[in-house]
Every structure is written in structure tokens, then in C-alpha cells.
Amino acid sequence: MSHMFLKDPNAVLDYKFDWKALANGNGNSNWLADGETISTKTVTVAAGLTNNSDSLTDTNTSVTVWLSGGTVGVDYSVACKIVTSAGRTDERTVTIRIAQR
């Protein structure tokens, strides 16, 4: 399931891909096992949107991406692929819709 976010073309914003294991076992981000972390990440951003930076965050259980630019009325895909300390691989994709806000 892809999530959609609105972004103004002049905004520079952070977006988080979260895989953290939650203590209560609920939520979309509850994917990593206790003690498992993200070893590597690859962020792919559609042409026309700028990836200013991306990094492992939250003690290597999430990836934060800073995005800028884009053209009003255009949807852009941003994918984040990870490999974990347990050798598992996952990929998540979000859509960034550019809208004057």
C-alpha cells in the first residue's frame, strides 16, 4: 500500500520510512524484530523531485529523506529499500503530490 503526501514546490521537507518494532505490536511500522536494525538503505526518487539527503535514523530503525522541488500537479514516487541486520530485505514506496499550499 502506497501512502500519499502533499508538498509545496518551495518546501524542503523530511519524510520518514519507519520499520521500528513497536512494543504493542500495532501499526504499519511494526516490521523489525526486537534488536534488529537496518544495515543498508537505498532511496530512489523520481526525476523532477530532489533528494537533498537521506540517512538512517532512530537508532537505525528508520530512514529519513529530505526532499525539495517538484512541479505543481505532478505525483512523484519515492522508494526506500533496506537490508536488515538479520539479512531481510524490504521496500516501501510513497507518493509525493506537488500542490501549491
Biopython code that builds the backbone (N, CA, C, O; Angstrom):
import numpy as np
from Bio.PDB.StructureBuilder import StructureBuilder

atoms = [
    (1, "MET", "N", (0.840, -1.167, 0.000)),
    (1, "MET", "CA", (0.000, 0.000, 0.000)),
    (1, "MET", "C", (0.892, 1.241, 0.000)),
    (1, "MET", "O", (1.797, 1.356, 0.827)),
    (2, "SER", "N", (0.645, 2.148, -0.905)),
    (2, "SER", "CA", (1.428, 3.373, -1.010)),
    (2, "SER", "C", (0.708, 4.501, -0.281)),
    (2, "SER", "O", (-0.515, 4.619, -0.363)),
    (3, "HIS", "N", (1.455, 5.316, 0.422)),
    (3, "HIS", "CA", (0.913, 6.477, 1.095)),
    (3, "HIS", "C", (1.189, 7.708, 0.251)),
    (3, "HIS", "O", (2.208, 7.781, -0.436)),
    (4, "MET", "N", (0.261, 8.696, 0.302)),
    (4, "MET", "CA", (0.441, 9.923, -0.457)),
    (4, "MET", "C", (0.587, 11.097, 0.502)),
    (4, "MET", "O", (-0.119, 11.199, 1.505)),
    (5, "PHE", "N", (1.528, 11.984, 0.162)),
    (5, "PHE", "CA", (1.763, 13.190, 0.939)),
    (5, "PHE", "C", (1.719, 14.385, 0.008)),
    (5, "PHE", "O", (2.164, 14.297, -1.137)),
    (6, "LEU", "N", (1.178, 15.522, 0.492)),
    (6, "LEU", "CA", (1.182, 16.767, -0.267)),
    (6, "LEU", "C", (2.418, 17.572, 0.102)),
    (6, "LEU", "O", (2.816, 17.624, 1.266)),
    (7, "LYS", "N", (3.022, 18.203, -0.909)),
    (7, "LYS", "CA", (4.207, 19.023, -0.693)),
    (7, "LYS", "C", (4.143, 20.247, -1.590)),
    (7, "LYS", "O", (3.854, 20.125, -2.780)),
    (8, "ASP", "N", (4.408, 21.422, -1.039)),
    (8, "ASP", "CA", (4.512, 22.636, -1.827)),
    (8, "ASP", "C", (5.830, 22.591, -2.615)),
    (8, "ASP", "O", (6.824, 22.081, -2.100)),
    (9, "PRO", "N", (5.862, 23.109, -3.846)),
    (9, "PRO", "CA", (7.098, 23.042, -4.634)),
    (9, "PRO", "C", (8.260, 23.814, -4.008)),
    (9, "PRO", "O", (9.418, 23.536, -4.322)),
    (10, "ASN", "N", (7.974, 24.777, -3.133)),
    (10, "ASN", "CA", (9.033, 25.567, -2.498)),
    (10, "ASN", "C", (9.454, 25.021, -1.143)),
    (10, "ASN", "O", (10.390, 25.537, -0.533)),
    (11, "ALA", "N", (8.778, 23.991, -0.668)),
    (11, "ALA", "CA", (9.087, 23.423, 0.642)),
    (11, "ALA", "C", (10.257, 22.445, 0.556)),
    (11, "ALA", "O", (10.443, 21.760, -0.450)),
    (12, "VAL", "N", (11.035, 22.398, 1.627)),
    (12, "VAL", "CA", (12.064, 21.378, 1.807)),
    (12, "VAL", "C", (11.651, 20.629, 3.068)),
    (12, "VAL", "O", (11.733, 21.167, 4.172)),
    (13, "LEU", "N", (11.204, 19.379, 2.900)),
    (13, "LEU", "CA", (10.594, 18.639, 3.999)),
    (13, "LEU", "C", (11.226, 17.263, 4.175)),
    (13, "LEU", "O", (11.786, 16.685, 3.244)),
    (14, "ASP", "N", (11.114, 16.759, 5.408)),
    (14, "ASP", "CA", (11.606, 15.418, 5.715)),
    (14, "ASP", "C", (10.443, 14.432, 5.727)),
    (14, "ASP", "O", (9.339, 14.745, 6.174)),
    (15, "TYR", "N", (10.724, 13.233, 5.223)),
    (15, "TYR", "CA", (9.758, 12.130, 5.194)),
    (15, "TYR", "C", (10.462, 10.915, 5.782)),
    (15, "TYR", "O", (11.616, 10.633, 5.461)),
    (16, "LYS", "N", (9.746, 10.199, 6.651)),
    (16, "LYS", "CA", (10.363, 9.079, 7.361)),
    (16, "LYS", "C", (9.744, 7.753, 6.931)),
    (16, "LYS", "O", (8.524, 7.596, 6.901)),
    (17, "PHE", "N", (10.619, 6.804, 6.598)),
    (17, "PHE", "CA", (10.240, 5.412, 6.372)),
    (17, "PHE", "C", (10.606, 4.673, 7.658)),
    (17, "PHE", "O", (11.786, 4.570, 7.994)),
    (18, "ASP", "N", (9.614, 4.159, 8.377)),
    (18, "ASP", "CA", (9.824, 3.621, 9.723)),
    (18, "ASP", "C", (9.538, 2.122, 9.758)),
    (18, "ASP", "O", (8.445, 1.682, 9.400)),
    (19, "TRP", "N", (10.517, 1.352, 10.188)),
    (19, "TRP", "CA", (10.360, -0.104, 10.312)),
    (19, "TRP", "C", (10.441, -0.566, 11.764)),
    (19, "TRP", "O", (10.461, -1.770, 12.017)),
    (20, "LYS", "N", (10.485, 0.335, 12.699)),
    (20, "LYS", "CA", (10.729, 0.016, 14.109)),
    (20, "LYS", "C", (9.740, -1.020, 14.664)),
    (20, "LYS", "O", (8.547, -1.001, 14.358)),
    (21, "ALA", "N", (10.277, -1.910, 15.479)),
    (21, "ALA", "CA", (9.425, -2.867, 16.190)),
    (21, "ALA", "C", (8.721, -2.134, 17.323)),
    (21, "ALA", "O", (9.373, -1.541, 18.182)),
    (22, "LEU", "N", (7.401, -2.173, 17.326)),
    (22, "LEU", "CA", (6.633, -1.495, 18.361)),
    (22, "LEU", "C", (6.328, -2.449, 19.502)),
    (22, "LEU", "O", (6.032, -3.623, 19.281)),
    (23, "ALA", "N", (6.400, -1.945, 20.702)),
    (23, "ALA", "CA", (6.168, -2.780, 21.877)),
    (23, "ALA", "C", (4.763, -3.358, 21.910)),
    (23, "ALA", "O", (4.552, -4.456, 22.425)),
    (24, "ASN", "N", (3.786, -2.612, 21.356)),
    (24, "ASN", "CA", (2.407, -3.095, 21.405)),
    (24, "ASN", "C", (2.027, -3.953, 20.205)),
    (24, "ASN", "O", (0.923, -4.496, 20.166)),
    (25, "GLY", "N", (2.924, -4.088, 19.221)),
    (25, "GLY", "CA", (2.648, -4.945, 18.062)),
    (25, "GLY", "C", (1.645, -4.383, 17.084)),
    (25, "GLY", "O", (1.163, -5.117, 16.221)),
    (26, "ASN", "N", (1.310, -3.101, 17.185)),
    (26, "ASN", "CA", (0.334, -2.482, 16.286)),
    (26, "ASN", "C", (1.010, -1.455, 15.390)),
    (26, "ASN", "O", (2.028, -0.869, 15.759)),
    (27, "GLY", "N", (0.444, -1.245, 14.221)),
    (27, "GLY", "CA", (0.925, -0.176, 13.354)),
    (27, "GLY", "C", (1.668, -0.677, 12.130)),
    (27, "GLY", "O", (2.178, -1.797, 12.099)),
    (28, "ASN", "N", (1.715, 0.195, 11.112)),
    (28, "ASN", "CA", (2.368, -0.141, 9.843)),
    (28, "ASN", "C", (3.865, -0.318, 9.985)),
    (28, "ASN", "O", (4.471, -1.065, 9.218)),
    (29, "SER", "N", (4.477, 0.356, 10.953)),
    (29, "SER", "CA", (5.925, 0.318, 11.060)),
    (29, "SER", "C", (6.438, -0.901, 11.821)),
    (29, "SER", "O", (7.648, -1.117, 11.875)),
    (30, "ASN", "N", (5.562, -1.696, 12.404)),
    (30, "ASN", "CA", (5.972, -2.818, 13.242)),
    (30, "ASN", "C", (6.470, -3.970, 12.367)),
    (30, "ASN", "O", (5.746, -4.933, 12.114)),
    (31, "TRP", "N", (7.719, -3.853, 11.911)),
    (31, "TRP", "CA", (8.246, -4.851, 10.984)),
    (31, "TRP", "C", (9.535, -5.472, 11.486)),
    (31, "TRP", "O", (9.709, -6.686, 11.379)),
    (32, "LEU", "N", (10.445, -4.674, 12.031)),
    (32, "LEU", "CA", (11.703, -5.210, 12.544)),
    (32, "LEU", "C", (11.459, -6.007, 13.819)),
    (32, "LEU", "O", (10.609, -5.651, 14.635)),
    (33, "ALA", "N", (12.207, -7.075, 13.976)),
    (33, "ALA", "CA", (12.163, -7.825, 15.230)),
    (33, "ALA", "C", (12.909, -7.034, 16.299)),
    (33, "ALA", "O", (13.727, -6.173, 15.974)),
    (34, "ASP", "N", (12.635, -7.316, 17.561)),
    (34, "ASP", "CA", (13.360, -6.654, 18.649)),
    (34, "ASP", "C", (14.858, -6.852, 18.452)),
    (34, "ASP", "O", (15.319, -7.978, 18.269)),
    (35, "GLY", "N", (15.611, -5.767, 18.489)),
    (35, "GLY", "CA", (17.063, -5.826, 18.341)),
    (35, "GLY", "C", (17.547, -5.810, 16.903)),
    (35, "GLY", "O", (18.738, -5.609, 16.669)),
    (36, "GLU", "N", (16.667, -6.016, 15.932)),
    (36, "GLU", "CA", (17.048, -5.983, 14.516)),
    (36, "GLU", "C", (17.143, -4.529, 14.067)),
    (36, "GLU", "O", (16.333, -3.696, 14.475)),
    (37, "THR", "N", (18.122, -4.225, 13.234)),
    (37, "THR", "CA", (18.316, -2.866, 12.736)),
    (37, "THR", "C", (18.492, -2.870, 11.222)),
    (37, "THR", "O", (18.650, -3.923, 10.604)),
    (38, "ILE", "N", (18.462, -1.690, 10.646)),
    (38, "ILE", "CA", (18.699, -1.526, 9.214)),
    (38, "ILE", "C", (20.201, -1.431, 8.991)),
    (38, "ILE", "O", (20.873, -0.593, 9.592)),
    (39, "SER", "N", (20.728, -2.297, 8.120)),
    (39, "SER", "CA", (22.159, -2.298, 7.804)),
    (39, "SER", "C", (22.478, -1.384, 6.627)),
    (39, "SER", "O", (23.443, -0.622, 6.668)),
    (40, "THR", "N", (21.653, -1.465, 5.568)),
    (40, "THR", "CA", (21.860, -0.628, 4.387)),
    (40, "THR", "C", (20.524, -0.121, 3.889)),
    (40, "THR", "O", (19.478, -0.725, 4.129)),
    (41, "LYS", "N", (20.579, 1.017, 3.182)),
    (41, "LYS", "CA", (19.372, 1.607, 2.608)),
    (41, "LYS", "C", (19.692, 2.194, 1.248)),
    (41, "LYS", "O", (20.796, 2.677, 0.998)),
    (42, "THR", "N", (18.688, 2.139, 0.368)),
    (42, "THR", "CA", (18.787, 2.753, -0.945)),
    (42, "THR", "C", (17.501, 3.529, -1.176)),
    (42, "THR", "O", (16.412, 2.956, -1.146)),
    (43, "VAL", "N", (17.621, 4.822, -1.403)),
    (43, "VAL", "CA", (16.466, 5.674, -1.653)),
    (43, "VAL", "C", (16.465, 6.057, -3.125)),
    (43, "VAL", "O", (17.469, 6.538, -3.650)),
    (44, "THR", "N", (15.327, 5.841, -3.791)),
    (44, "THR", "CA", (15.177, 6.166, -5.203)),
    (44, "THR", "C", (14.064, 7.196, -5.342)),
    (44, "THR", "O", (12.933, 6.960, -4.918)),
    (45, "VAL", "N", (14.391, 8.339, -5.939)),
    (45, "VAL", "CA", (13.445, 9.439, -6.091)),
    (45, "VAL", "C", (13.208, 9.683, -7.577)),
    (45, "VAL", "O", (14.154, 9.757, -8.361)),
    (46, "ALA", "N", (11.928, 9.809, -7.959)),
    (46, "ALA", "CA", (11.583, 10.052, -9.363)),
    (46, "ALA", "C", (12.189, 11.368, -9.840)),
    (46, "ALA", "O", (12.310, 12.325, -9.074)),
    (47, "ALA", "N", (12.568, 11.400, -11.121)),
    (47, "ALA", "CA", (13.136, 12.610, -11.727)),
    (47, "ALA", "C", (12.174, 13.777, -11.571)),
    (47, "ALA", "O", (10.966, 13.626, -11.750)),
    (48, "GLY", "N", (12.721, 14.947, -11.236)),
    (48, "GLY", "CA", (11.918, 16.143, -11.056)),
    (48, "GLY", "C", (11.762, 16.531, -9.601)),
    (48, "GLY", "O", (11.448, 17.681, -9.291)),
    (49, "LEU", "N", (11.979, 15.580, -8.707)),
    (49, "LEU", "CA", (11.983, 15.822, -7.269)),
    (49, "LEU", "C", (13.424, 15.644, -6.808)),
    (49, "LEU", "O", (14.128, 14.778, -7.327)),
    (50, "THR", "N", (13.878, 16.439, -5.851)),
    (50, "THR", "CA", (15.277, 16.392, -5.430)),
    (50, "THR", "C", (15.419, 15.746, -4.061)),
    (50, "THR", "O", (14.747, 16.133, -3.105)),
    (51, "ASN", "N", (16.300, 14.759, -3.979)),
    (51, "ASN", "CA", (16.672, 14.151, -2.705)),
    (51, "ASN", "C", (17.849, 14.968, -2.161)),
    (51, "ASN", "O", (18.983, 14.816, -2.615)),
    (52, "ASN", "N", (17.567, 15.836, -1.184)),
    (52, "ASN", "CA", (18.625, 16.651, -0.594)),
    (52, "ASN", "C", (19.552, 15.811, 0.268)),
    (52, "ASN", "O", (20.763, 16.034, 0.282)),
    (53, "SER", "N", (18.988, 14.845, 0.990)),
    (53, "SER", "CA", (19.791, 13.920, 1.786)),
    (53, "SER", "C", (18.905, 12.804, 2.293)),
    (53, "SER", "O", (17.684, 12.945, 2.352)),
    (54, "ASP", "N", (19.528, 11.687, 2.663)),
    (54, "ASP", "CA", (18.815, 10.589, 3.315)),
    (54, "ASP", "C", (19.773, 9.925, 4.282)),
    (54, "ASP", "O", (20.971, 9.820, 4.022)),
    (55, "SER", "N", (19.222, 9.473, 5.410)),
    (55, "SER", "CA", (20.075, 8.880, 6.431)),
    (55, "SER", "C", (19.295, 7.906, 7.299)),
    (55, "SER", "O", (18.072, 7.983, 7.411)),
    (56, "LEU", "N", (20.040, 6.981, 7.915)),
    (56, "LEU", "CA", (19.457, 6.089, 8.911)),
    (56, "LEU", "C", (19.196, 6.920, 10.161)),
    (56, "LEU", "O", (20.044, 7.712, 10.572)),
    (57, "THR", "N", (18.023, 6.741, 10.766)),
    (57, "THR", "CA", (17.647, 7.498, 11.952)),
    (57, "THR", "C", (17.006, 6.567, 12.976)),
    (57, "THR", "O", (16.769, 5.390, 12.704)),
    (58, "ASP", "N", (16.732, 7.117, 14.158)),
    (58, "ASP", "CA", (16.070, 6.363, 15.235)),
    (58, "ASP", "C", (16.820, 5.075, 15.566)),
    (58, "ASP", "O", (16.230, 3.996, 15.610)),
    (59, "THR", "N", (18.098, 5.198, 15.792)),
    (59, "THR", "CA", (18.967, 4.062, 16.129)),
    (59, "THR", "C", (18.891, 2.976, 15.053)),
    (59, "THR", "O", (18.780, 1.786, 15.349)),
    (60, "ASN", "N", (18.952, 3.422, 13.795)),
    (60, "ASN", "CA", (18.974, 2.530, 12.617)),
    (60, "ASN", "C", (17.731, 1.663, 12.481)),
    (60, "ASN", "O", (17.816, 0.502, 12.081)),
    (61, "THR", "N", (16.550, 2.242, 12.822)),
    (61, "THR", "CA", (15.288, 1.528, 12.612)),
    (61, "THR", "C", (14.384, 2.266, 11.624)),
    (61, "THR", "O", (13.279, 1.807, 11.332)),
    (62, "SER", "N", (14.844, 3.394, 11.113)),
    (62, "SER", "CA", (14.082, 4.130, 10.105)),
    (62, "SER", "C", (15.050, 4.863, 9.184)),
    (62, "SER", "O", (16.247, 4.963, 9.455)),
    (63, "VAL", "N", (14.493, 5.375, 8.082)),
    (63, "VAL", "CA", (15.262, 6.160, 7.119)),
    (63, "VAL", "C", (14.523, 7.475, 6.932)),
    (63, "VAL", "O", (13.325, 7.484, 6.651)),
    (64, "THR", "N", (15.240, 8.591, 7.089)),
    (64, "THR", "CA", (14.649, 9.904, 6.878)),
    (64, "THR", "C", (15.223, 10.501, 5.602)),
    (64, "THR", "O", (16.437, 10.514, 5.395)),
    (65, "VAL", "N", (14.319, 10.999, 4.744)),
    (65, "VAL", "CA", (14.681, 11.563, 3.445)),
    (65, "VAL", "C", (14.223, 13.018, 3.414)),
    (65, "VAL", "O", (13.076, 13.311, 3.752)),
    (66, "TRP", "N", (15.107, 13.935, 3.013)),
    (66, "TRP", "CA", (14.766, 15.341, 2.847)),
    (66, "TRP", "C", (14.573, 15.615, 1.361)),
    (66, "TRP", "O", (15.473, 15.372, 0.557)),
    (67, "LEU", "N", (13.380, 16.129, 0.995)),
    (67, "LEU", "CA", (13.022, 16.341, -0.406)),
    (67, "LEU", "C", (12.714, 17.804, -0.679)),
    (67, "LEU", "O", (12.183, 18.513, 0.177)),
    (68, "SER", "N", (13.057, 18.248, -1.890)),
    (68, "SER", "CA", (12.721, 19.603, -2.329)),
    (68, "SER", "C", (12.319, 19.558, -3.796)),
    (68, "SER", "O", (12.527, 18.565, -4.492)),
    (69, "GLY", "N", (11.732, 20.676, -4.246)),
    (69, "GLY", "CA", (11.378, 20.832, -5.653)),
    (69, "GLY", "C", (10.079, 20.166, -6.036)),
    (69, "GLY", "O", (9.201, 19.931, -5.206)),
    (70, "GLY", "N", (9.985, 19.870, -7.313)),
    (70, "GLY", "CA", (8.782, 19.277, -7.873)),
    (70, "GLY", "C", (7.958, 20.301, -8.625)),
    (70, "GLY", "O", (8.128, 21.507, -8.444)),
    (71, "THR", "N", (7.062, 19.814, -9.470)),
    (71, "THR", "CA", (6.199, 20.648, -10.303)),
    (71, "THR", "C", (4.758, 20.488, -9.848)),
    (71, "THR", "O", (4.282, 19.368, -9.660)),
    (72, "VAL", "N", (4.063, 21.604, -9.671)),
    (72, "VAL", "CA", (2.672, 21.575, -9.226)),
    (72, "VAL", "C", (1.845, 20.681, -10.153)),
    (72, "VAL", "O", (1.934, 20.782, -11.377)),
    (73, "GLY", "N", (1.042, 19.806, -9.547)),
    (73, "GLY", "CA", (0.161, 18.915, -10.300)),
    (73, "GLY", "C", (0.787, 17.581, -10.652)),
    (73, "GLY", "O", (0.122, 16.736, -11.252)),
    (74, "VAL", "N", (2.048, 17.364, -10.298)),
    (74, "VAL", "CA", (2.740, 16.121, -10.641)),
    (74, "VAL", "C", (2.903, 15.268, -9.378)),
    (74, "VAL", "O", (3.195, 15.782, -8.298)),
    (75, "ASP", "N", (2.706, 13.953, -9.540)),
    (75, "ASP", "CA", (2.954, 12.985, -8.472)),
    (75, "ASP", "C", (4.311, 12.333, -8.699)),
    (75, "ASP", "O", (4.650, 11.958, -9.821)),
    (76, "TYR", "N", (5.086, 12.202, -7.620)),
    (76, "TYR", "CA", (6.418, 11.605, -7.681)),
    (76, "TYR", "C", (6.496, 10.417, -6.734)),
    (76, "TYR", "O", (6.001, 10.479, -5.609)),
    (77, "SER", "N", (7.117, 9.339, -7.188)),
    (77, "SER", "CA", (7.336, 8.178, -6.330)),
    (77, "SER", "C", (8.688, 8.289, -5.644)),
    (77, "SER", "O", (9.681, 8.706, -6.240)),
    (78, "VAL", "N", (8.694, 7.902, -4.370)),
    (78, "VAL", "CA", (9.938, 7.837, -3.596)),
    (78, "VAL", "C", (9.962, 6.453, -2.959)),
    (78, "VAL", "O", (9.074, 6.104, -2.182)),
    (79, "ALA", "N", (10.981, 5.669, -3.290)),
    (79, "ALA", "CA", (11.101, 4.301, -2.778)),
    (79, "ALA", "C", (12.294, 4.204, -1.844)),
    (79, "ALA", "O", (13.328, 4.836, -2.057)),
    (80, "CYS", "N", (12.126, 3.392, -0.799)),
    (80, "CYS", "CA", (13.208, 3.140, 0.142)),
    (80, "CYS", "C", (13.340, 1.634, 0.322)),
    (80, "CYS", "O", (12.415, 0.962, 0.780)),
    (81, "LYS", "N", (14.505, 1.119, -0.045)),
    (81, "LYS", "CA", (14.786, -0.311, 0.075)),
    (81, "LYS", "C", (15.836, -0.506, 1.163)),
    (81, "LYS", "O", (16.856, 0.183, 1.188)),
    (82, "ILE", "N", (15.574, -1.454, 2.061)),
    (82, "ILE", "CA", (16.515, -1.711, 3.151)),
    (82, "ILE", "C", (16.932, -3.172, 3.189)),
    (82, "ILE", "O", (16.233, -4.050, 2.683)),
    (83, "VAL", "N", (18.081, -3.413, 3.799)),
    (83, "VAL", "CA", (18.534, -4.750, 4.182)),
    (83, "VAL", "C", (18.815, -4.657, 5.675)),
    (83, "VAL", "O", (19.434, -3.699, 6.139)),
    (84, "THR", "N", (18.357, -5.657, 6.427)),
    (84, "THR", "CA", (18.466, -5.596, 7.880)),
    (84, "THR", "C", (19.652, -6.408, 8.396)),
    (84, "THR", "O", (20.302, -7.149, 7.658)),
    (85, "SER", "N", (19.905, -6.237, 9.687)),
    (85, "SER", "CA", (20.979, -6.983, 10.345)),
    (85, "SER", "C", (20.709, -8.483, 10.343)),
    (85, "SER", "O", (21.630, -9.275, 10.542)),
    (86, "ALA", "N", (19.452, -8.886, 10.119)),
    (86, "ALA", "CA", (19.092, -10.296, 10.034)),
    (86, "ALA", "C", (19.114, -10.799, 8.585)),
    (86, "ALA", "O", (18.809, -11.963, 8.323)),
    (87, "GLY", "N", (19.479, -9.909, 7.640)),
    (87, "GLY", "CA", (19.556, -10.303, 6.239)),
    (87, "GLY", "C", (18.240, -10.226, 5.482)),
    (87, "GLY", "O", (18.154, -10.685, 4.343)),
    (88, "ARG", "N", (17.207, -9.648, 6.103)),
    (88, "ARG", "CA", (15.925, -9.500, 5.416)),
    (88, "ARG", "C", (15.929, -8.222, 4.586)),
    (88, "ARG", "O", (16.626, -7.262, 4.914)),
    (89, "THR", "N", (15.141, -8.217, 3.499)),
    (89, "THR", "CA", (15.028, -7.072, 2.607)),
    (89, "THR", "C", (13.570, -6.643, 2.521)),
    (89, "THR", "O", (12.667, -7.478, 2.457)),
    (90, "ASP", "N", (13.353, -5.331, 2.520)),
    (90, "ASP", "CA", (12.011, -4.794, 2.341)),
    (90, "ASP", "C", (12.122, -3.504, 1.542)),
    (90, "ASP", "O", (13.161, -2.844, 1.556)),
    (91, "GLU", "N", (11.054, -3.150, 0.850)),
    (91, "GLU", "CA", (10.999, -1.893, 0.113)),
    (91, "GLU", "C", (9.628, -1.281, 0.299)),
    (91, "GLU", "O", (8.613, -1.972, 0.221)),
    (92, "ARG", "N", (9.602, 0.024, 0.547)),
    (92, "ARG", "CA", (8.356, 0.771, 0.679)),
    (92, "ARG", "C", (8.406, 1.972, -0.251)),
    (92, "ARG", "O", (9.463, 2.564, -0.467)),
    (93, "THR", "N", (7.238, 2.326, -0.804)),
    (93, "THR", "CA", (7.136, 3.440, -1.738)),
    (93, "THR", "C", (6.040, 4.384, -1.279)),
    (93, "THR", "O", (4.961, 3.948, -0.877)),
    (94, "VAL", "N", (6.322, 5.684, -1.340)),
    (94, "VAL", "CA", (5.311, 6.701, -1.077)),
    (94, "VAL", "C", (5.180, 7.573, -2.312)),
    (94, "VAL", "O", (6.070, 7.606, -3.161)),
    (95, "THR", "N", (4.060, 8.278, -2.402)),
    (95, "THR", "CA", (3.826, 9.222, -3.482)),
    (95, "THR", "C", (3.824, 10.620, -2.897)),
    (95, "THR", "O", (3.155, 10.882, -1.898)),
    (96, "ILE", "N", (4.572, 11.516, -3.518)),
    (96, "ILE", "CA", (4.599, 12.917, -3.129)),
    (96, "ILE", "C", (3.875, 13.689, -4.224)),
    (96, "ILE", "O", (4.331, 13.738, -5.367)),
    (97, "ARG", "N", (2.741, 14.293, -3.865)),
    (97, "ARG", "CA", (1.966, 15.102, -4.811)),
    (97, "ARG", "C", (2.324, 16.566, -4.568)),
    (97, "ARG", "O", (2.237, 17.060, -3.444)),
    (98, "ILE", "N", (2.727, 17.249, -5.632)),
    (98, "ILE", "CA", (3.113, 18.646, -5.512)),
    (98, "ILE", "C", (1.871, 19.508, -5.734)),
    (98, "ILE", "O", (1.198, 19.427, -6.762)),
    (99, "ALA", "N", (1.595, 20.349, -4.709)),
    (99, "ALA", "CA", (0.426, 21.222, -4.753)),
    (99, "ALA", "C", (0.793, 22.552, -4.127)),
    (99, "ALA", "O", (1.508, 22.607, -3.127)),
    (100, "GLN", "N", (0.300, 23.617, -4.722)),
    (100, "GLN", "CA", (0.525, 24.946, -4.153)),
    (100, "GLN", "C", (-0.252, 25.000, -2.845)),
    (100, "GLN", "O", (-1.459, 24.758, -2.841)),
    (101, "ARG", "N", (0.415, 25.312, -1.733)),
    (101, "ARG", "CA", (-0.253, 25.298, -0.421)),
    (101, "ARG", "C", (-0.119, 26.620, 0.259)),
    (101, "ARG", "O", (-0.617, 26.796, 1.371)),
]
sb = StructureBuilder()
sb.init_structure("model")
sb.init_model(0)
sb.init_chain("A")
sb.init_seg("    ")
for serial, (resi, resn, name, xyz) in enumerate(atoms, 1):
    if name == "N":
        sb.init_residue(resn, " ", resi, " ")
    sb.init_atom(name, np.array(xyz, "f"), 0.0, 1.0, " ", f" {name:<3s}", serial, name[0])
structure = sb.get_structure()
